Amino acid sequence: MELRDLLLNLKIIMFGGKGGVGKTSCAASSAIWAAEHGRNTLIISTDPAHSLGDSLGVELPPGIPTPIEDIDNLTALEINPKANMEDFKSLTEINPLEDMGMGDMMGGMPLLGDLEDLTSMNPPGIDEALAFGKILEFIETEHDYDLVIFDTAPTGHTLRFLGLPETLSGWIGKLIKMRMRLGKMFGALKRMFTREEKKTDNSLEVLERLNQSIINAREDMTNPIKNSFVVVMIPEEMAILETGRLLNELIKYDIPVSNIIVNQLYQDTTELCDFCKSRREMQQKNLTKIQEIFREKLHKILIEVPLFKEEIREYEKLKEIGEYLIE
């Protein structure tokens, strides 16, 4: 499917690639096009170093979906890692001693202290985990958006991100087992020292629902009718190698990908200086390699976007790059 068809038909599109290749510009431009073609669109930045607001030329309050003024049907969101971390901690904390009213009596026992430390630990790749949590929110819960576009972090983060459903599901599964065992143990201890009525603790149910949501999200992310990944690259050797690794991971995890954007191409003009001519010659050699590897062998759709004289940001420039992306 071409990018136009993806934007008109899918529920989720993810843009990713090497740092500095123009992912955010391509994602923002595509979001504007989709919104102006009648789709209620949300664009989310999962990159810890956000630039989505800068690209759109607006101030985005952290963690708050913000309608973009003068663009109907378009909302933007930059994830707030600090706020999401607090939500994560509240989910995983057990605080068994405090809950039992036995902190002063047993807080000095090494075993119980170790258990408290264990239950407050963060899972591996917490940054990617929090980003994935935001994806869960917009995949597995009801919302009014027709299309959600994710502007992902650079390739290294994205590669770790792709394996998160399995990692998190396994980690949460272990946490569920641990909480069940701890619940029984501390329940017995509490009955020995107090006659208080048992407090309702639904944290186990929350964890189980979260685990199932992760499994469901994995199914949605691998469904070509719902999701596609758009790779953004530049015509340089290192970008070719990094794009190859990214595509291998996308194939490994069955993430659909059909479009590759080759960005920042020098144009053929006699006005180029010697430096620019050398850059263009280098790019053309690499572009030939890109066409051979990604289009002819892997059957991906290549979208070629020129290098613009001016910085690509705000509505008019994003619309201009959209003509190359879509038309």
N, C-alpha and C positions, 0 to 999 in steps of 0.2 A: 504494500500500500504506500502511495506517495504521502508526503507530509500533509498536503491538503486534505486527503481522505482521513488520515489519522485525526486531525483536528476537528473534523466534522462528525466523526462516528465513534471514537473511543471515549472511555470514561477517565482514563489516566494516561499521561504521557510524561516520561522522565527524560530530561536532558542531562548529559554527562560527558566528561572527557578530561583531558589534561588541564591543569590550571593555566589561566591566561589565554585560552583559545577563543573566548567569546561565548561561553555557554549561556551566561545570564542574558546577554543581548539577544541571542537566538530564542531563548525561552520566552523572554518578555515580548519580543516581536510576534512570536507565534500566538501568545496569549491574547495580544491586542487583536490580531486577525480573527481568531476564533470568537472573541467577544463581539466584534463588529459584524460577524456573520451569524449572530443570534444565539450563541451558546453562552449560558451563564457560567463564567470561567473564574476559577480560583488559581492563582499562581503562588506557590510556596517555595521559599528558599530554605533548603536544609543544610546549606553551607555555613559552618560556624563563623566564617568571615563574610558576613552578608554584604552584597552589593546590589540587591534587587531594588531597594528604594532609590539608590543613586542612579541606577539605570533608568528607572521610570521618572526620575526627577521629583520624587515626593518623599515626605517624611513618613516612615512606617513605624508606628509604636511597636516595640517588641512583643511578640506573642498575640497581637490583636489583628484579626482579619479586617483590612481597611479598604473600603470601596475607593476606586481611583476616579478622581474628579474628572469630568468631561469625557469619560470613556464608559459608556453603558455596558453593563454585564461583566465588568472586570473588577475583581477583588484581589488584593495582594497580602501576603503574610510572611513575615520573617520569624522563624522559630526563636523563642526565648529559652536558651539552654538552662539558665538559672531557675526559672519558674518550673520548667519541666523536671529538673532535678529534684525540686521540693516535692512534686507530685510522686516521683519515683520513690523517694525516701519514705513518704507516708504510706506507700503501698507495701513496702518490704519490712518496715520496722515491726518488731514483735513486742518489745518492752515487757517481757513476762513478769519480771520482779515487781515492776511498778504496778502492773495490772492486778497482781495478787496482793498488793499492800505489804510486801515482804522485803522491800528494798533494803531497809536498815538491818533486818535480821540476817539476810543471806547474800547481800550485795558483795560481801568480801570473799565469797566462795569462788575459787579460780574457775571451776567448771562453768558456773552460771555466767561469770563475766565473759568467758570465751564464747559462750553461746550468744550473748548479746552482740559481741563484736562480729560474729559470723553472720548473724541475720541482718546486720547493717552494711554488709559488704556490697560493693557495686559489681555488676557483671562485666565481663570483658567488653571493650569497645563501647563504653557508655555513651560517648558522643553520637556514634552511629545508632545506638539503641534508642536514644531519645528522638533522633530524626525518624527512625522507623516507627516509633510510637505515634508520631504525628501522622505518618502515612496510614497507620492503622485507624486513626481517628476518622480519616476521610475515605477509607475503603470499607470499613466494617460498621460504620454508623450512618444513620440517615442524615442527609444534608440536601440543600437545594441546588447544588452546583451540577451542571451538566458535564463539565470537564474540569479535572484537577491536573495542573501542570507542575511538576517538581523540578526546580533548579537545584541539582545535586552538587555535592562537594567534589573537589578534584578526584582524579581516578583512584588514588590510594585509599581514600575514605570510601569511595563507591564500591571498590572490590571487597572491602571488609563488610560493607553494608549488605551486599548481595547474599552473604552467608549468614546473616543475622537470624532469619527465621529459625533455622536449625539450631543455632547457638542459643538463642533466647528460649526456644521451646524446651531444649534440654535443661537449661539452667532453671527455668521456672518449674519444670517437672521435679527437679531435685529439691527446690525450695518448698514445693507443695508437700513432698514426702517428709521433709524436715519439720514443717509446721504441724503436720498431723502427729508426728511422734512427740514433738515438744508440747503440743496441746494436751495430749494424754498424760504426759509426765507432770506438767505443771498443774493440770486439773486435779490430779491425785494429791499433789503437794498442797494445793490450795484447800482442798476438803479437810486435810489434816489440821490446818492452822486457822481456818476461818469458816463461819457458817453463812457467809454472804451468798446471795443468789448469783448464779452463773450469769456473767455478762454475755451479751450477744456479740460474737466476733464473726463477721462475714468476710474477713480478709482471704480466707481459703477459697471461698466461692469466687471472689474477685480474681484471684490468681488463676483459677481454673478457666474462667471466662476469657481472661487475657491470653492464656495458652491456646484456647480454641480459636480466638481471633487471629492469632499469629498464623496458625495452620490455614485458616480461611484466606488470609491475606496472601499467603504464598500461592494459593490456587488462583487468586485474582491476578497476581503479578505475572503468572505464567500463561494467562489466558489471552491469546492474540485478539480476541473480540473486545477485551476490556482495556488492555495495557500494551504499550510499546515503548521501547527505549530508543532515543535519538542520540547518536554519538556526534559530538562536535570535535573537530580537529583542525590543525593547520598543516600545510604541506612541507613538513620538516621531518627529517629522519627519526628523531626521538619521538615525535608525535605519532609516526607510523608504528613504531615499536610498541608504544604505550597503548595505542588504539587496538593493536593486535592482541595484547594481553587482556584488555577490557572485553573485546569480542569473545575471546576464549571463555572468560568467566560468564558472560551473558549466555553463551551456548551451554556451558556446564550447568547453569541453574535454570535453563529453559526459559529465559526472559526473551520475549519477542523483540527483534530489532531488524528494521528494514531500511532505515535512512541514515546516511552519514553526511554531515555537513562539513565541507572543506572550506574553511574560512580564511580571510585575509590574503586573498590572491592578488599579486601585482598584475595590473592590466597591461596589455600589449599596446604600447604607445611610443612614438619616437621622442616624446618629451622626457623620457626617463633619464636620470643622471646615470653615471657609470655604476655607482653603488646599487641603484635600484635595478638596473639592467642585470647585474650579477645576481641580485636576489631573485629576480624573475626567472633567470635561467635555472637557478637552483630549485626554485619552486616547480618549474615545469618538469624537470627530471623526476622530482618526487611525486608530482601529480600523475605522471605516467605510471610510476610504481603503485600508487594508490589505486588507479584504475584497474591495473592488472590484478592486484591482490584482492581488493574489496569489492569491485564491481564484477569483474569477469570470473574470478574463482569463487567468491562468496556470495555473489548475486545480490549485492546491496545497491540501493539507489543512492547515487552521489549527487549532492546539491552543492554547486560551486558558488561561493559568495566572494565578491571582490574586497580588496582593502580600500577603505574609505579615507579620504583626506582628513576628515574631521572625526572626532570621537562620537561613537554611536551611543547616544543616550537621549532620553526624553522622546516625546511622541513622534515628531516629524522624522527624526533619524531612524527610530525603530520601525516606522512605517516604510521607510526607504529600504531598509535591509529586508523587510518582509516581502517586498516585490521579488527579491532573488530567492528567498526561502520558499515562497508559495507559488508565485506565478511562473 
